[in-house]
Amino acid sequence: MEGQESSCSSATPERSSNTPEPVRSSTSKHRKSPKRRREEKRSQCHHQDDQEHLLLPDGEQIRLPGQHEHSEPSGSSTAEMAETSPKRRAHFLHGPYPATHFGPKACILPNPTSVMHIQDPASQRLTWNKPPVNVLVIRKIRDESLVEPFKELCHFLVEEKGMLVFVERRVVADVSLTTDETFATIRKQLCTFREGYDDISHCIDLIICLGGDGTLLYASSLFQGSVPPVMAFHLGSLGFLTPFKFESYKTEVAKVFEGNAAITLRSRLKVKVVKDMLQRTGQPEHNGLLPHGHANSEAGNITLQMQVLNEVVVDRGPSSYLSNVDLYLDGRLITSVQGDGVIVSTPTGSTAYAAAAGASMIHPNVPAIMVTPICPHSLSFRPIVVPAGVELMITLSPDARNTCWVSFDGRKRQEISHGDCIKITTSCYPVPSICCHDLVYDWFESLAQCLHWNVRKKQARLADDVSDSSDTEN
């Protein structure tokens, strides 16, 4: 896991950590400045390992994989090293590949912190280095209609496929399952965990969701680092993010186990809430830039770090006054938002709250962050799209009459006061969502089926012998 400077905290109070290696560039081996060497030296932080346990069948406990061996392998990807190095934020995480040339002499400046590049969407195919063994099944709670599909899926995975199935403890504790004698044998073989207490991020190979879009959002919140492939079955209300039908679950799951399935990499937002960071020192802004000490330091307390799949919403809360927040992009003041609030969303979240607020809908494969005002008190304030990888910061304006409130995918709502700030950028850990057909067909099919996009009564065609009068010469 990452160091404290750049990692996103999960709901688990205890997590294991490793020692990240500094990011090194082969092109600058003999030309490193003293400042660069000091930054790399500071990035080598050490943390003590924690131990966490899961409850296995028959009440047995096991230690999760990777609890002792946390040293980073020499072949670690640049994405992991760039994410773990403090003071080294990667701009344009999904931007052009550093070796791209423009004309005979222009090119992108080589940047060792660039961790992703745009690739052909058709090449995004799932493959397995080793056969999957551990499967996490997430079921929508408080919905009795999903009890039977849940039992069928667990029986298929345990008895027919020989998988080790992980489920939430409150799901197994459902009365309809505990009183079912036919399911007793399968229930004893399930591994259970508790959200906020057990960390299962190191031992899950595949996630299967039964429910609506909320189950996929919940699955994303359980994995604050790398996310296993997610297969979502449409058994909920809307189903925009759940392309699979449960009627053919055996065939579809078997195909996924074989590999070579299309996937959509749904980008997430890495969010930090910093309390008491911007102190009132009386220093004025210069050309819209924050004072140097405020822009480059985090003297406040980081109260929350998390990965967000849909959106970060800042609103006025219970107050009757307009919200008044300042929006910064890479340390420069862009605008002040006066209205009911502002939505910072991923392309996946562009079809959720942002779409209801009047934003455009963006395909999840587009590298971008969308900023959408909520009922702005201005006729010219339109939603904007900024490049993925930039850092957005939201603070309460100095002359704001009231505080504001922030929520993350509809969860963990908290109040933001003067001096607090919210930092948002693109995460290096997307959610690999398995496609039913392909990432283009599935998305437009969801637009048509769930949102009835561009649905209207068709115009009747004219008779063959009737000509347009405008085409007739006098």
N, C-alpha and C positions, 0 to 999 in steps of 0.2 A: 504494500500500500504506500501512498505518497507520504511525504513529510507534512508537518503541521502547516507549513506556509502556504501550500497550494492544494492540499487535499480537501475533498468535500466530505463532511461527516455524515454518517448514516444514523439511523435511529438506534443502532446498537451502542450501548455505553462503553463497551470494551472492544477494541479492534487490534489485530496484529498489524505490525508495520515492518518495513524493511529499510535498508540503507540505500538511497538512490545514488546513482553515479552522476557526476556532472556531465553536462552536454559539452562535447568537444568537437571541434571542426578540423578536418584533415587539411583544409586549405590555409589555416592560420596557425599551424604548428609552431612556426618560428617567429610569428609576428603578434603574439598576444601582448596586450597592454597590461600594465600592473593592475588597473581597475578590473580588467577581465579576469585575471588570475585570482584577485580577491573575491570576486563574485563566485567563481567556481569553488573556491575553498569554503566559502560560507554555505554552499549548497550541499556539502557533505555533512548532513546531520544524522544523529543516531538516536534511536528510540528503543525502549524496552519492549519485548514481546509480551502480548497478553494471551490468555488461554480462554477459549470458548468451547462450549460443548453443546451437542444436540441430543435430543431424546430419541433413541432408536427403539425399535420394537422390543417388547419385554422390559422396558424401563432402562435399558443399557445406555450408557453415555459413551460417546467417542469424541476425540479431539479432531477438530477440523483439519483438513490438509493444509500444509504450509505454515503450521504454527511455530515450527522450530527453524526451518530453513527459509530465511527471508532475504538472503543476499541476492542482489540483482544479477542475473546471468550476463556473461559477456556479450551475448547476442541480443540484448534488450533492444526493443524498437525505439526509434527516435521519439515516437509519440509519448511513450512512457517516461523517458528521460526528460523530455521537455516539460511534461506535466508536473514532474516532481521537483524541478529545479526552482527554488525561490528566486524572485526578482527577475525571472526570465519568462515573460509572457509571450506566447506565440501569436503574432498578428496573422490574420488570413490563414486560419487553420485549414480551410478548404480552398485556398487560393491556387493560382497557377503553380505548376511544378517549378522549383528554383532554376532548373536548367533550360527553361523555355527562352527562346531567342525571338527578338522582334527586329526584323531587318538584318543587315549584315553585321552590325556592330552593337546593337542594344540587346540587353537581357535583364532578367531579374537578378538583383544582387544576391549572391549566395548567402543563405540564412540557415544556420544549423537548427533553428527552432521551428522551422516549417515542418509540420508533422503529417500533413495530409495533402493530397493533390486530387484534382478532378479526374475521374476515370469514366470510361464508357459505362453508362448504366446497365447495358446488356451483359457486361462482364461481372456484375455483382452476383456471384453464385456462391451458395453455401457448400462447404466441403468439411469433412471431418478428418482431423489428423489421427484420431483414434475413435473407435466406436463409442457412441454415447452410452452412459450407464445410469447416471443420476438425473431424474426428471422432476422438476418442480411443477405441481399442478395447483393453479390458483382458481378458486371457484368464487363466484359472486355470492356473498352472504345475504341472508334474509330473502332468499328466493327459493321456495320449495320446489319449483319446477326444474331446478338444476340438480336435485338430489339423484335422480335416476341416471342422467348423463354422467354425473361425477362417478357413480359406482361402476357404470359400464366402462368408463375410461380407465379407472384404477384397476379393475379386473383385467382388462386387456393389457395394460402395461406390466402388471406384476406377474400374472399367470402365463400369458402368451409370449410376451417379449422379455421377461426376466429382468425388468428394470427395478432400480431402487427408487421409490416414489417418495418425494417430500411434500408434505401438506402443512398448512397452518393448524396449530393445535385447536383453535376455536372451531375450525371446520370439522375436524374429527369428533369434537365434543358435541356436535349437533345431535339432538335427541333422536331424530329420524335415522341416524346412523348407529348410534349406540344401542338402540332397541331392535335393530335389524339383525337377526341371527344369521341370515344368509351372507351378510357382509362381514361377519365377525372375523373370519379367517383372513380376509384381505386387510381389514382394519388393523390387525395386530402386526402386519408386515409393513405398515406405513411409518416413515420417519417424520416426526413432528418438530416444529420450531415455533418460536414466539417472536413476533415483530418487536424490535427494540431491545431484545435480550440475546437472541442467537444470530450469529453472522453465518449465513449460508453462501456467501458470494464466492467462496473458493471451491465449492464442491458441487455446483449445479452445471450440467451439460446442456440442458434444454428446458425451456419454460413453455408450458401449455396453459392457456387461459380459457376459462369457460365463463362467458358473461358478455358484458358490453365493453365500451371503450374505457370505462373506469378500472376494469381489471388490468388492462395494459398499463395504465398510469400507475397503478399500485405496484405492478411488477417492476416498473422502472425505479420506483422509490426504494425498493429493497436492495438495489444494486447501485451503490454510489461510485463504483469503479467500472470495470469491464462488465458488460451485460451479455449473458448467453443468448443464443437465438431464441426468438419468441414466436410461438405459433398460437394464433388467437382464433377461437371459434365463436361465431356470432350466435350468442344465446342471451343477449341483453336487449336494450331498448333501441339505440341508434345503430351501433355496429359499423361506424365509419372506419375504425381501425381493426376490425375483425373480419377478414375476408373469407374464412373457411366456414363451411356448413357442417354441422355435426352428423348429419345423416351418413356421410361417407368418411367418418373419422378414422376407421381402421386403414383404409387405403391411403388417406392423406398422411397419417402419422408414419406409416411404413415407408412412404416416399421420402419423407424428411429424414428418417433414420438411414436411408440409403445415400443421402447427400445429393448434391447437384441441384439444389432448389434455388430459385430466385429470391433475393432478399432486398429490402429497402432499408438503408441506413438512416434512421430518423435521428437527426442531431438533437442534442440536449443543451440546456443552458447551465453553466456553472455559476452559482449565485453565492455571494457572501453578504451578510448583514453585519455591519460594523457599527457598534455603539460608541458615541462620544468621540468620533474621529475628527470631525470638523469643529474645532473650538473657535469661539469668537475672539479673534485676535485684533480685529480692526484692519487687517491687511486687505486692500482693495484688489479686485481681479485686474489683471493686465491683459488686454485683448481677449477677454473671455477665458483666460487660463486660470486655473486654481493657483494659489500661492504655492511656492516650491515645496514647503514643508508639508502641506496638505496633500499634494498630488503624489508624493513619493514615499509617504510613510503611512503606516497603519498603527498609530499609537493607541487606538481604541481597542475595545474588546470585541472580538469576532464571536457573536452569539449564535450564528447559524451559518452552516455551509452545506449546500445540497445541490443535487442535479435535478433539473426540471425538464420535463418532456414537452409540455404544452405551453405554459406561459407563466410569467410573473405579473401579478396585478397589483397596482398601487391605486388606492381609492381614498375617498374622504371619510369613510367609515360612518359612524352614527351622527357626525356633525352636519348641521344644515348649511354651513359655509362651503364655498368652492374649495377644492383642493388646490394648492399652489406649490408645485414641486419644480425643481430645476433639473434639467437633463443634460448630462455631460457625455461627450464621446471622446475617448482617449485623453481625458483631462481638460478638454475645451468645452465651454458652455455652448450648447446648441440652441436651446430654447427653454422657456418656462411654460409649464402646462397648467392652465387654469381651467378647471372643469370638474367633472366627477372623478377623473383619474387618468391613468395611462396603462396600456397593456404592452409588455415586451414579450413577444412570442417567437417560437420556432416556426419553420414551415409546417410542421405537423400541427401546431397550435393555431395556424392561420385559418383553419376551417372550424375552429371552436369559438371561444369568446370573441376573438378578433373579428371573425366574419360577422358576428352579430353586431359588432360596433362599426361596421362599414368598411373593413379592410378587404384587400384582395386575397384570393386564395392561392397559395404557393405550393408547388409540388415538393414533397419532402426531400427530393434529391437536390434541390436548389440550395447552395450554400448562402444563407442569409439570416438576418435577424429583423423582425418586423416590429415597428413602434407604432402603436395605434392609440390615439386619444379617446377617452370615454366622454362623450357629450361635451366637447370643448366649447368654451365661451368665445369662439372665433369662427367665422365662416370660412376662413382660408386654411385652417389647420387640417391637413389631410394626412392619412397614414403614410409612413415612409419605410423604405427597406434599406438597410445598411449591410455592409459586407460581414460575413461570418468571421469571427476572430477579433473584431474591435471590442474595446471594453466600454460598456455603458455604465454610468453612475447616476443614480437618482438620489437627490437630497431634498429636504424640506427647505423651501425658499425662506430667506431671513425675515421677510415681512408677511409670512403666512399666518393667518388668523387661528389656525387649528392644526393639529397633528394629522398624520395620514396613517393608513393601514396597508399592509402588504400581505399577500398570500401566494403560495407556490403550488400550482396545479390544484388550487382549491383547498390546500391543507396548510397547517402550521401558521395560521394567521396571527400577526403581531403588530404592535403599534410602533411607528417611526416618529421620533421627536427631533427637535432642533439639535444639530450636531451629529446625527446619525446618517448613515449612507448605505445604499444598496449597490453592490458592484455585480455586474452581469457580463458574461462573455460566453463564447461558444465552448462547450466541453469537448475534450478529446475522446469521450466515451459515448458514442451513439448507441441507439437501441436497434439491433439488427432484427427487423420484423420480416418474417418469412411470408412471401407472396403466394397467393393461390395460383395465379397465372403468371403475371410479370408486373413490374412496378409501374408501368404505364397503364395497362388495362385495369388493374385493381383500383388505382386511384380514380380514374374517370368513371369506373363502375360505381364506386362509392359516392361520387358526386351526383350521379344520375339516380341511384337507388335511395340514398339517404337524404340528400338535400334537394332532389328534383331539379338539378341544375339545368337551365335552359329548356325546361319542359313547357310546351305550349301547344295549342291546337294548330295543326298544320293547315296551311292555306290550300284551298281546293284548286286543282289544275284546271286550265281552260280547255274547252272542247277543241278538237283538232281543226275544225273548219272556221273557228273564230279567230280573227287577227286583231292585233292591237291597232287602234285607230291612229296612234302616234306614228306607226310605221307606214301608213297609207299616204301616198303623195296626192296632193290636190291637183 
